[in-house]
């Protein structure tokens, strides 16, 4: 069974999944000290965001708002730590730019989802 997320599934999950897959390919190349600090933090935030988006997609409108607020906060943390990783030269500018573009799109999607669910 192929359980990969496709574009026909929930779009934000597909986009988060694409960004995570790109990140996952790169995490193994981080210096050891960074991999187990910022790298692990970013990896956990990515999976937390994916989980919250999945939960929100199955919740009623009444419950969804609170979950989307949590998702937005986790996502902001993810972007902050990802930028910090780049600033301490844990990743090169090319990788940072590629993943940041995907994260920017996810951020717009979260904002739209929050606006739509009010």
Buried (B, 14 or more C-beta within 10 A) or exposed (E): EEEEBEEEEBBBBBBBBBBBEEBEEBBEEBEEEBBEBBBEBBBBBBEBBBEBBBBBBEBEEEEBBEBBEBBBEBBEBBBEBBEEBBEEEBBEEEBBEBBBEBBEBBBEBBEEBBEEBE
